[in-house]
Amino acid sequence: MTRVVIGAFGVLAVLLAIGFVLREPIGDKPYLKIAGAGFIFNYRVAEVFYGFTAEVQKPVRNLSLLEATFEDPAGGPPIRVSERLNPRTKRYSLRTPPVRGVQKDRPYTVTVRLIQNGDNAVLFEDELTVRSQMADDVVPDQPLTVGPGYMRNPALAEDAPAPQ
């Protein structure tokens, strides 16, 4: 019985040593990790938007602000979007309202900042570029469908030829 207990403690010590060597100190991680970014073309409702997903890597104060500034593809002023962080989730997605003027293979700049609640200290700031694989001319001027059930747009049904 003594040998079993000593062996178990030995295995436990080895596992703890391996865990200690392989651990990543939390201080070495950035506050945010950008998990992905891109354009979304929804031709059914005639919308184009772009955004990104960020994962919180370190603890931050509740209600800190995740803020993004997106370049407007139409050439207007930058589009600012923000969301308050809460302890229930670690993954946040920010996106623009519908945009137009997207060009194929052109880089669009996005600036991401994490602002701490209370003292407004900037904990994280990064800039990334997002490219579209197609221009927004594939999106119709009017929605093809309307309503929650994706009913056919009545304004377009009048112009459409009758089914044969």
Buried (B, 14 or more C-beta within 10 A) or exposed (E): EEEEEEEEEEEEEEEEEEEEEEEEEEEEEEBBBBEEBEBEBEEBBBBBBBBBBBEBBBEBEEEBBBBBBBBBBEEEEEBEBEEEBEEEEEEBEBBBEEBBEBBEEBEBEBBBBBBBBEEEEEBBEBEBEBBBEBBBEEBEEEBBBBEEEEEEBEEBEEEEEEEE
